[in-house]
Amino acid sequence: DERYKVASGGVLACYLLYQSLMARRRAFDPVGVVVWHKLAGAFAPVVFYLHASRFAPGYLLLLSSVFLGTVGLGLLHRPILRSRARRLYAWWFVLHLVTSSVLVVLSAYHVVIALAYE
């Protein structure tokens, strides 16, 4: 059970790392990288469920909420682009980046806490 948690957490960490490195890769292939980022984002709930099949109290609830909120914001990408509202897109983009950054920080905290009490 503990080995599964560590292994699935490693997969989830690699997934988050892949998604968070999009900004650097975007300079080389702006269109293709966004397509792969969206495709990987579509699988986010599956990757998350494989690691955590239930919600936990405390900061883990916050971590889960931020993760699913970031995925939800990602799903709003196409409707916001169709609205052609530049200001709305700017706010969406900033909010998506902020929640993604908070997600990475909370995930790192979770790794430290989880491995410290293993």
N, C-alpha and C positions, 0 to 999 in steps of 0.2 A: 504494500500500500504506500509506504513512504517512498520507495523507489519510483513508483508510478507518478507520485506527486512531483518529485524532482525532475523526472524525465519529461512529463507533460508541461511542467513549468519552464523547462529549458526550451521546449518547442515553442511555447507561447512567447518567451523572451526573444527567441530568434525571429518570430513573426513580428513582434513589436519593433525590433531593430530594423528589420527589412522595411517596414512601413515608414519608420521615422527617418531613414536615410534617403527618402524620396527627393528631398530638396537638393541634395548634392548631385544625384543622378539626373535630375530634371534639366540641368544645364547642358547635358550631352544629347538627350533625346526627349524633348518636352512632351510630345504627343504619346509616344509609346510607353513612357514611364507612367503617365497618368492612367493609361488603360490598365496596366498591370497593377497599379496602386488600387484602382477601383475594383478590379477582379479579386485581389487579395482581401480587400475590405469586405467584399460580399461573403467571404468565408470566415470573417472574424467571429461571428457567433458560434460557429462550429468549433473553431480552435479554442475559444473561451470555454465552451461547454465540456470539451474533452478534459480540460484542466479542473474546472470548478462546476460541478453539476448542481450545486445549491448555493444560495447566498448565505453569507455569514454576517454576524453583527460587527459593529465598530468600523474601523478603517477599511475592512474588507468590503463592507457594504458600499462605502464611498468609492473604493477602487472599482468595484463592479459597476456602480452607477456611472462613473466617469468613462469607463470602457464602453459601456453600451450607449451612453450619451454621445460619445465621439463617433461611434458607428452610425447612430441615428442622424447626427449632423452630416456625416458623409453621404447618407442617403438623400439628403436635401439638395445635393449638388445640382442635379439636372433640373429640378423645378426652379431653382434660383437662377440658373443660367437662362432658362426659357423666359423668365420674367424680364430679362434685359435691364434690370435695375442695378446699376453699378454700385450704388451705395449699399444695397442689400447684400450683394455679392462680397463687397469688402468686409462687411460685418460678419458674414458667414465664414469667410476665409480666416479672419482673425480669430473668431471663436473656435473654429476647427483646429487651428494651430495651438491655441492656448490650452484647449482640453487635451489635445494630443501631448503637449509638453507636460501638463499636470499628470497625465496617465503614465508617462515614462518615469517621472519622479516618484509617484506612488508605487509603481511597480518595482523600482529599485529598493524602496523602503521595504516593500513586502518580501523581496528576496533576502534582504539582510535579516529581517525578523524571522522569516520561515527557517532559514538555515541556522540561525542562532539557537532556535529552540528545537532543532531536530535531534 
